[in-house]
Amino acid sequence: MAMICKEIISHILKLCSNVSFIPYYSYCEVLEPKTGYENDNGTAMRANFFVKGNDTFREIEKKDFEFSFGDDVQVNLKPNIEIFYKKNISPLGCLYYLVRMDNNLNFSLYVNRTYYLLFRWKVENVLPPGQILKDLTYIRLLLGGYLTIHSSSFAKNEEEGYLVIAPSDTGKSLTALRAVNDGYFFLSEDLTLLGKNGMLWSIPYTSTLKHEKRKMKYKPILLIASLFYYYKKPKPAFNQLNAKLLDKSKTKKLFILERSKYNNVLIVDKKDDEALLAIKDKIFLLNKEEFNYIQNKGVVSYLYSSNIHKKLQKLENNLVKDLINKVEEVVIVKSKTALGFYEQIKKLIKHEI
């Protein structure tokens, strides 16, 4: 298949691949004609995902690597970073992947066809290729000064953006979509990119609304079922909406959604250091549910062999701290139902509460 290239985060990230579907790549599972910005704005980073034959990886096996982690992961740090993974799953053969990164934050993930076709969700300790690509994207964006937050977001204009953070299945996507129906600009429904000074960047091509995540325990005969699991590609949320898209906006208000027996709104006192610390910890906790790259042995091997894991933690901490300091208000919104959040948020924005 010919290579497809799409700009999936305006000015920041371009994705190129020789397949049109990357299951579990939360940033953009489906590369189709309506996906991506029409104009190439010149991106800071490029991610590549390629499905290759086994011969490509057998050549890599012959190389000497600087670091070995168990029997399945090897890492090189010079001249450029390489992570090589091999796992035998007899009688089906081997799973291979190879990661290459340059000094400009660009990176490539190569997987063999067996891995791409059979492992489309996590089975025991084997992650789907899309999740590996997601972890790499998160880390490289963070090194570039951007934190991906599990959240939805919408905006009135480039100066007034609203970030909505909540646990999965609470109502953050629905809240953003109801705001869009009221005429606000669409930024994101599942992932938002946070830059310096509280700037929000749109990640519009997520597929949460049509993508039901499933888990299974390791049963060899059921691996074949994954071939049919994604027989119908989920459509990116933005492509289903009649919405106006905005590339970025400054965060004006941060909303934390919580399910409760009663509808209620609590504006956090920004002079209360203990309350702000609790908000920061909550953001980290919710984000780790989506981006738990510690489960990714290849990625962890690279982080510790290159000694950058502490740097990542510092970057995460600084960006969240900067967000909380820059926003006009931090608001905890409680509701009995997913529909109830937006009604309260709408009143807050219009200063009716």
C-alpha positions in Angstrom: 0.0 0.0 0.0 1.2 3.5 -0.8 2.3 5.7 2.1 -0.3 8.1 3.6 0.7 11.3 5.3 -1.6 13.5 7.4 -1.1 16.4 9.7 -3.1 15.3 12.8 -2.1 18.1 15.2 -1.8 21.5 13.4 1.8 22.8 13.2 3.0 20.1 15.6 2.5 16.5 14.4 2.3 14.7 11.1 1.6 11.0 10.9 2.8 8.8 7.9 1.9 5.2 7.4 1.6 2.4 4.8 -1.7 1.3 6.4 -4.8 3.3 6.8 -5.8 1.9 10.2 -3.8 1.8 13.4 -6.0 0.2 16.2 -5.5 1.7 19.7 -3.5 4.7 18.4 -5.6 7.2 20.4 -4.3 10.3 18.6 -5.7 9.1 15.2 -6.7 5.5 14.5 -7.9 6.0 11.0 -6.0 7.8 8.2 -8.7 8.5 5.6 -9.3 11.4 3.1 -11.2 13.4 5.6 -8.6 13.0 8.3 -5.9 15.6 8.7 -5.6 19.3 7.9 -5.9 20.2 4.2 -2.8 22.4 4.2 0.5 21.2 5.4 1.4 23.9 7.9 5.0 22.6 8.5 5.0 20.4 11.6 7.6 20.3 14.4 7.4 16.5 14.5 6.8 13.5 12.3 5.6 10.0 13.4 5.9 7.0 11.1 4.1 3.7 11.4 5.1 1.0 8.9 4.1 -2.7 8.6 6.9 -4.7 7.2 7.8 -8.3 6.3 10.0 -10.5 8.6 13.1 -10.1 6.5 13.4 -6.5 7.6 13.7 -7.5 11.3 15.9 -10.6 10.7 18.6 -8.2 9.4 18.2 -6.0 12.5 18.7 -9.1 14.7 22.3 -9.4 13.4 23.2 -6.1 14.9 25.0 -5.5 18.2 23.1 -3.5 20.7 24.4 -1.5 23.7 21.7 -2.6 26.2 19.7 -5.8 26.6 16.6 -6.1 28.8 15.6 -9.7 29.2 15.4 -11.9 26.1 13.0 -9.6 24.2 14.2 -6.0 24.2 17.5 -4.4 23.1 18.4 -0.7 22.9 20.9 1.4 21.1 21.5 5.1 22.1 24.1 6.1 19.5 24.3 7.5 16.9 20.4 7.5 17.0 18.1 5.7 19.4 16.9 2.3 18.4 14.6 -0.1 20.4 14.3 -3.7 19.0 11.7 -6.2 20.3 11.3 -9.8 19.5 8.9 -12.3 21.1 8.4 -15.9 20.0 4.7 -17.0 19.9 5.1 -20.5 18.4 3.5 -21.9 16.3 2.6 -18.6 14.9 6.2 -17.4 14.5 7.6 -14.2 16.1 6.4 -10.7 16.9 8.8 -8.0 15.9 8.9 -4.2 16.3 11.7 -1.7 15.8 11.7 1.9 17.0 14.0 4.6 15.6 14.2 8.1 16.9 16.3 11.1 15.8 17.5 14.2 17.6 14.6 16.3 16.2 11.9 14.4 18.0 10.9 12.5 14.8 10.4 8.8 15.3 9.4 5.6 13.4 7.7 2.4 14.5 8.1 -0.7 12.3 6.1 -3.9 13.1 5.8 -7.2 11.3 2.6 -8.3 9.7 1.9 -11.0 12.3 2.1 -8.5 15.1 -0.1 -6.0 13.3 -2.8 -8.5 12.3 -3.1 -10.6 15.5 -2.5 -8.2 18.4 -5.1 -5.5 18.1 -5.6 -5.2 21.9 -3.5 -6.1 24.9 -3.1 -9.9 25.5 -1.2 -10.6 28.7 2.0 -8.5 28.5 1.9 -8.0 24.7 0.7 -4.5 23.8 -1.0 -3.7 20.4 1.2 -1.8 18.0 -1.1 1.2 18.2 -0.6 1.5 22.0 3.2 1.4 21.5 2.9 4.2 19.0 0.7 6.1 21.4 3.2 5.8 24.2 6.0 7.0 21.9 4.0 9.9 20.7 3.2 11.0 24.2 6.8 10.9 25.3 8.2 12.7 22.2 5.5 15.4 22.4 6.4 15.8 26.1 10.1 16.2 25.3 9.0 18.9 22.8 7.2 20.8 25.5 3.6 19.5 25.1 1.6 17.4 27.5 -1.2 15.2 26.2 -4.1 15.3 28.6 -7.0 12.8 28.8 -9.7 15.5 28.4 -12.1 17.2 26.1 -12.0 20.9 25.2 -13.8 23.6 23.3 -13.4 27.4 22.8 -15.2 30.6 22.2 -12.1 32.0 20.3 -8.3 31.8 20.5 -8.3 33.7 23.8 -11.1 31.8 25.6 -10.7 28.0 25.8 -12.3 25.5 28.2 -10.6 22.3 29.3 -12.8 19.5 30.7 -11.1 16.7 32.7 -12.9 13.6 34.1 -12.6 9.9 34.5 -13.6 7.7 31.5 -17.3 7.4 30.9 -18.1 10.4 33.1 -19.3 12.8 30.3 -16.4 14.9 29.1 -16.9 14.0 25.4 -20.6 14.7 25.6 -20.0 18.0 27.4 -17.7 19.2 24.5 -20.1 18.0 21.9 -23.0 19.9 23.5 -20.9 23.0 23.6 -20.1 22.6 19.9 -23.9 22.3 19.3 -24.2 25.7 21.0 -21.8 27.3 18.6 -18.4 26.9 20.3 -15.3 25.9 18.4 -14.3 22.2 18.6 -10.9 21.4 20.0 -11.1 17.8 21.2 -13.4 15.2 22.7 -10.9 12.8 24.3 -7.3 14.1 24.1 -6.1 17.7 24.3 -2.5 18.9 23.9 -1.3 21.3 26.6 1.5 23.7 25.7 3.3 26.4 27.6 1.3 29.3 29.2 -1.8 27.1 29.3 -2.2 27.0 25.6 -4.6 24.2 24.4 -4.0 22.5 21.0 -6.7 20.6 19.2 -6.4 16.8 18.7 -9.5 16.4 16.6 -9.2 13.0 15.0 -9.8 10.7 18.1 -12.4 8.0 17.8 -13.8 7.6 21.3 -17.4 8.0 20.3 -17.3 5.0 18.0 -14.6 2.9 19.6 -15.4 0.5 22.3 -12.4 -0.8 24.2 -12.3 -4.5 25.0 -10.0 -6.7 27.0 -9.4 -10.4 27.0 -7.2 -12.9 28.7 -4.7 -14.9 26.8 -6.3 -17.8 24.9 -4.4 -18.8 21.8 -7.4 -19.8 19.8 -9.0 -16.5 20.4 -6.1 -14.5 18.9 -7.7 -15.2 15.5 -10.7 -13.3 16.7 -8.7 -10.1 16.7 -8.5 -10.3 12.9 -12.3 -9.6 12.9 -12.4 -7.3 15.9 -11.9 -4.2 13.9 -13.7 -5.3 10.7 -15.3 -1.9 10.6 -13.1 1.1 11.2 -14.2 3.7 13.8 -14.7 7.2 12.4 -12.9 10.1 14.0 -15.2 12.2 16.1 -14.6 15.5 14.3 -15.6 13.9 10.9 -19.0 13.1 12.4 -19.7 16.6 13.5 -20.9 19.7 11.8 -18.4 21.7 13.8 -16.1 24.6 13.5 -12.5 23.6 14.3 -10.0 25.8 16.1 -6.3 24.8 16.1 -5.5 26.3 19.5 -6.8 28.5 22.3 -5.6 29.8 25.7 -7.2 28.1 28.7 -9.6 30.4 30.4 -11.3 27.9 32.7 -10.5 24.3 33.9 -13.4 22.1 34.7 -13.1 18.9 36.7 -16.2 16.6 36.3 -17.3 14.3 39.1 -20.4 12.1 39.3 -22.5 12.8 42.4 -26.0 12.3 43.8 -26.5 16.1 43.6 -25.7 18.8 41.0 -23.2 21.2 42.5 -20.4 23.6 41.5 -17.3 24.3 43.6 -14.9 27.1 42.5 -11.4 26.2 43.9 -9.7 29.0 45.8 -6.5 29.6 43.9 -4.8 30.9 47.1 -5.4 27.5 48.7 -2.1 25.6 48.0 -3.5 22.4 49.4 -6.6 22.5 47.2 -4.5 23.2 44.1 -2.1 20.4 44.9 -5.1 18.0 45.2 -6.3 19.2 41.7 -2.8 18.7 40.2 -2.6 15.2 41.7 -6.1 14.4 40.3 -5.0 15.4 36.8 -1.9 13.2 37.0 -4.0 10.3 38.3 -6.6 10.5 35.6 -3.9 10.9 32.9 -2.1 7.8 34.0 -5.2 5.8 33.3 -4.8 6.7 29.6 -1.0 7.0 29.3 0.5 4.3 31.5 3.7 3.9 29.5 5.3 2.1 32.4 3.5 -1.1 31.0 5.5 -0.7 27.8 8.7 -2.7 28.3 10.4 -1.3 25.2 9.6 2.3 26.1 10.7 1.9 29.8 13.9 0.2 28.7 14.7 3.3 26.5 13.7 5.8 29.3 16.0 4.2 31.9 18.9 3.4 29.6 18.9 7.1 28.4 18.2 8.3 32.0 15.4 10.7 30.9 12.5 9.4 33.0 13.1 12.1 35.7 13.1 14.7 33.0 9.7 13.6 31.8 8.2 13.8 35.3 9.6 17.3 35.7 8.1 18.4 32.3 4.7 16.9 33.3 4.7 18.6 36.6 5.8 22.0 35.2 3.1 22.0 32.5 0.3 21.1 34.8 1.5 23.6 37.4 1.7 26.3 34.7 -1.9 25.4 33.5 -3.3 25.8 37.0 -1.6 29.1 37.6 -2.6 30.6 34.2 -6.3 29.7 34.2 -8.9 32.2 35.4 -10.8 29.6 37.4 -10.5 25.9 38.4 -14.0 24.5 38.9 -15.2 21.2 40.2 -18.6 20.4 38.6 -20.8 17.6 40.1 -23.7 16.0 38.4 -26.0 13.0 38.6 -25.9 12.4 34.9 -23.6 13.1 31.9 -26.1 15.5 30.5 -26.1 17.6 33.6 -22.5 18.8 33.4 -22.9 21.1 30.5 -25.9 22.9 31.8 -23.9 24.0 34.8 -20.8 24.8 32.8 -22.9 26.9 30.4 -24.1 29.0 33.3 -20.6 29.4 34.7 -19.3 30.7 31.4 -22.2 33.1 31.2 -21.6 34.1 34.8 -25.0 33.0 35.9 -23.6 31.0 38.9 
